[in-house]
Amino acid sequence: MLITRRALSRFPRLARSILTAADSTVPKGEPSKDAPFTVTLHDDSFSAYKCDPPSLEVEVQKDDLLKTYKTMNAMRRMEMAADAMYKAKLIRGFCHLAIGQARPVSVGLESAIAPEDQVITAYRCHPFAVLRGGTIKGVLAELLGRQDGMSHGKGGSMHIFTPTFFGGNGIVGAQVPVGAGLAFAAKYKGTKTAAFVLYGDGASNQGQVFEAYNMAKLWNLPCVFVCENNKYGMGTSAERSSSNTLYYTRGDQIPGIQVNGMDILASRQGAKFARDWVLADKGPLLLEFVTYRYGGHSMSDPGTTYRTRDEIQRMRSTHDPIRGLQRYLEDWGLATEEELKAIEKEAKAEVDEAVEEAKASAWPQEKDLWTDVYYKGTEPPFLRGRERDEVHYYQ
């Protein structure tokens, strides 16, 4: 019996496993240095549930790919800098890095959506904060607890925001209903924007996630539920925690797609498909990125007690999203190895400068304890502190 891609979308368990290679895309014809050209993604880049999968043909151009390459390198360097400062005990508290999974997911997502779209995620949030209008210095200064941090040194790793990025949230899965609320607000006000609500495979079994699914479908909200499936929720593999690990099928009446989250071009195409879907008033969509984190769940987790070192090394050496894009640029004749090394050096210098500026930033002052408790202009006449006689009066 012949099984078509459309049939596979109705019966996802019949589909082949999603590909997670970082360099399986091929050009359709001769690549051009001066004009956009078309490339073809691998046949197994997508799986679909209750909908057709995205097109495998993607239009790209040299300048955009080079910009993406620099951004991916800068985001990795930023996370590596945070890792080094944490180990030097300059950063305290919680710190969840995204080395491995962040580049194709965050950079791919950002390249496919509009500046006015809204994004909310959990605590692995640093790249999103930069890409949604923040700065590398602002993120690193926040991790160091300094005034120049994006939350003025009072939020830390898990609480960083911009006007279109709603965190950075520390409670597992709690950002999902908030994200559905962002989509509800957009529909209520009649604005043509999409809400991208990110969570991990570890959070996917939370009851509030399914409650948010139900409300989003009931009210036909422009909400993209994005599951970053990095295979492990803290120290537990997906297979040990979830009876159904095809996360893109778990929305019941909500269609879904599964995407190769290690290929930047597949990630971008999947995000673009999702945005177009919800803005066409088709209701919510589940978008699962199959990805991998190289490090542990957090800085306190070595990441090697529940998976082998050989597995991690194999993924680093054969499934690196940055090296995948590097191969595209070189093999398609868009840049030389020397040109790409220069871009990497530029990204490293940018992060190194941001590190020094963040370290030089001042510590918050005592008076800053009373600010940002309320939205500006809505403060009460006074606010009590820890003791009865410790009172701050707002002017």
N, C-alpha and C positions, 0 to 999 in steps of 0.2 A: 504494500500500500504506500502510495506517495504521500508524504507529510509535508505540507507547505509551511512557509514562515508564518502565514496567517493562522494556520491550524495550531502551530506551536504556541501562538499567543493565547489561544483558548485553553490549551493543555500544557502549561509550562513544564510539568514534570517529564514530558516527552522530549524536551529540548536538550541539546548538548550543553555541557558546562560552559559558563561564560569564560571568555578568554581574558587573561590578566597580563599578557605580554605588553611591554611598553613601546614596541617598535614594529608592529605588524601592519601598519598602513603603507600603501603603495600609491605612487602618483598615477593618474590616468592621463597618459600622454607625457609630453615633455614638460618638466617644471620650468617656470619662468621666474626670472629675477626681477622683472619690471611690471608684471601684471598678475592679477589673481589667477590661480589654476586649481584644478580639481584633483583631489586624492580620494582613494577608496579605502575605507576601513575594512578590517577583517570581518568575514561573515559572522563570526561568533562574538562580535563586539557588543551586541545587544540581545536581550531576551525580553519578551513582552507578555503582558497579562491583560486580557480584555481590551486590547488596542493593538494597532499595527506598530511595529518597531520603527525607530527613526531611520531615515535614509542613511545608507552607507557611503554616499558620496558627499564630500565636504569641500567647500571652497576655502582656500587658504591663500595667503600672500606672504612674501618674504619678510617685509617689515614687521608684520604682526607676529610672525613666528620668532623673530629675533627679540622683539619686546617681551614676548612670553618667556623666552629662554632666560633673559636677564631677571625677570620677575621671579621665576621659579628658583633661580640661584640665590637671589636676595632673601627670599623667604626661608630657604634652607639655612643660609648663613645666619640669619637672625635667630633661628631655633638653636643652631649650634652654639651661638654666643650665649643664649640663655642657659643652655646646658652647662657651659664652662663657668658662668657666673654663679649658678646654683651650686656646683661642686666646689667653688671657691668660697661658699657660704656668704656671698653677697646678696643672693636672693633667698628669702625665707618663705616658709609656708608651702602651699600647694603649687605645683607647676607641672602641667601636662603638655608635653611637646608632641608635634605632629610630623616628625621627620619620617619621610616615606610617603604618607598618605596625603599630606597637606597640599603638595604642589599641584597634582592633577585635579584634585577636588576643588580646592579654594580658587586657584588660578583659572582652572577651566570653567568653573561656575561664574566667576566674576567677568570673564571675557564674553559670556553669553547673555548676561542680563543687563538691565538698564540701571543707571545711577540712582533712579528714584525707587527701584524695587527694594524690598525689605528682607533682611536676612537675620536669623536668630539661630544660635547654636548652643552647645554645652560648654565645657571648660577647655576643650582643645581649640582655642579660638584665636590665637595670635595672628596668623596670616589673614584671617577674615577682617580683623580690626584694622590692619594696615590697608588692605585692598578696598575697604569700604569708606575710605576717607581719612584714616589715621596715618601715623608715621612710624617708622621703625624706632626712632628715638622715643616716641611717645609710648610705645609698647614696652620697650626695655626699661625706660624710666619708671613705668608703672610697676614692673616686676621688682624693681629696686626700692619701691616705696618712696619715690621722689616727687617733688612738686610738678615737674615737667611731664609726669605721667599722664596718660589720657584720662584717668580718673583722679588726677592730682595726688597719686600715691596712696589713695585710700581704698582702692578696689582690689588691686593685685591681679594675679594671672587670670582669675575666673570672672572678673567684673570690669570689662572694657567695652565702651560703647561709642557709637557715632550716631548722627541723626538718622541713618538708614541701617545701622547695625545694632541690634538690641541685645548684645552679649552673646557670649560669656555668661553662663548660668551654672551654678554649682550643684543644684539638686538634680539628680539623675532623672531625665525625662520631663522635668517640670517646664522646660522651655517649649515643649510641643503644643500644649493648649494655649500658651501665650502667643505662639506663632499663628495658630488658627485664629486667635483674636485679631492679630494684625491683618489677616486676610478678610475677616469679617468687617473690620473698620474700613478697608479699601472698598469693599462692595457697598457698604452702607453710605459712604461718602461719594461713591461713583467715580473713584479714581482708577485709572487703567494701570494698575501695578500688580505685581505678583509678590507673594510672600514665600520665601524659601526657609523651611523649618528643618534644621539639621539635628540629627541624633545618631547614636551609635547602635550597633547590633546588641550591645549589652543593655541599652535602655529600651529596646524594642518590645520587651515583654511587660512594660509598665502599663497598668490599667488606664492611666490618663492618656497614653498614646492612642489607645483604641477609642476612648471617649472623644478625643479630638478628631479622629477619623470620622466617626459617626456624625458629629456636628458639621464638619466640613462638607461631607457628602449630602447631608440633609438640606443644608442651606446653599449648596453649590458654590462654595467659596473658591477664590483664585489662590489656592494654597498648594504648594509643592512640598510634600513630606519627603525629606532627603535622608535616607539611611546610609551612613558611612559604615559599611561592613568591613572592618579591618580584621575579621576572623576571631578576635578575642575581646570579650568584655571583661576588663580588668585581667584576671588570671584564668578565666574560664573560656574554653573554646565555644564557638557558636553551636556546634553539634551537641555539646553537653548541656546547654542551657535552653535551647529552642527546639521544639518538636518540628517546626517548619522553618528551615533556614533560607527559604526563598522569600526574603523579606519584602520584595516588590509585589508579592501576591497576597499579602496579609491585610489588605485594606477592604476585603469583602467585596463590596460593590464599587470600590475605587480602582480604576485601571492602574497599571504600574509598568515600569520598565527597569530592567537591570542593565548596568553599564560597566564596561571595562574601565575601572577607576584608576588604572595604572598608565593608561594612554591619554595624554593631554588632549588629543584631537577627538577621541571618543567621548571623553568627559565633557568637552565643550559642546559637542553635538547633542549629547543627552540632555544637558542643561537647556540648550536652545529649544529642543523639542518640548521639554516640560514647560518652559515659559510660554511658548506659542500655544500649548494645549490649554492652560488655565486662562490665558487672556482671550481665548476664543469662546469663553463661557461654556466650556465642557465640564467644568467642575474640577475638583482636586485630582492630583496625580501622585502616585508613589514613585520615587526615583531612588533606586539603590545603586550606590557606587561600590563595586567589589574592589577593595584596596588592601593595603597592608601597612602596619606601622613597624618600623625597624627597631625602635626602642621599647622600653617597658610602658606600662599604662601611665605611670607617673614617674617622677624622679626617684621615688623610694622603691620602685620595682625594677629589678635587673632585667626582667623580661625573658629569663632563660630557665625558669623553674617549671614552666608549663609548655614549653616548646624547645626544640633542640637548637643548639648553636648552628648546626649544619643547615637547618631550615632558614634561619635568619640570614646566614651568609649567602645561601642560594638565592633568596629573594633580593638581597642587596646587589648581587653580581649579575643577575639575569632579568630583574624586573624593576630597574631603576627608571622612574619617569623622566628625570633630567637627562640621563644617558640616552634614553629612547628618543627624545626630541633632538639631542645632539646628533644622533645617527641620521635622523631625517634631514637635518640641515646640511650635513656633510654629504650624504649619499645623493641628495637631490641637487647638489651643486649650488646651494644658496649661501654657504659660508665655509671658510676653511677652518681647520683645527686651530690655527693661530688666532684667527678672528674670534672664535668662540672662547678661547683661553683669555683673550683680552676682555671679553664681556664678563667672564667669571671673575677676573681680577677687579674689574670696576665694581661689581656687586659686592665683593669682599671689602673693598675700600669704603664703600657706602655704609656697610654694616659696622666696620671698625670705627668709623667716625661717629656713628650713632651711639656705639657703646661708650666711647669716651665722653660724649656730650651727656649721656644719661648718667654716668657716674659723677659728672661734675654738677649735676642738678642739685638744688638745695632740698633739704628735708622739709616735710610739712611743718608748719608752725602750730603752736597750741591753739591759736584762734581758728585754725582750719578745721578743728574738731566739730565746730558748730555749723559749718557751711555744707551745702549739698545734702542736707537732711531732708529739706523740702525743695520743691521746684521754686526757682526764684520768683518772688512776688506773691507766694502763697504761704509764707511763714506765719506762724501764730505770733502773738506779742512776745512770748518768752518760751524757753525750753529748759527743763530741768536736767541736771547732769546726774552723776552717780549718787551724790549726797543731797540732802534736803536743801542745804544752803548754797549748793552749786547751781546757779541759775544764769542763763545767758538771755539777754534782752535784745531782740532784733530791732534795728533802727527803722 
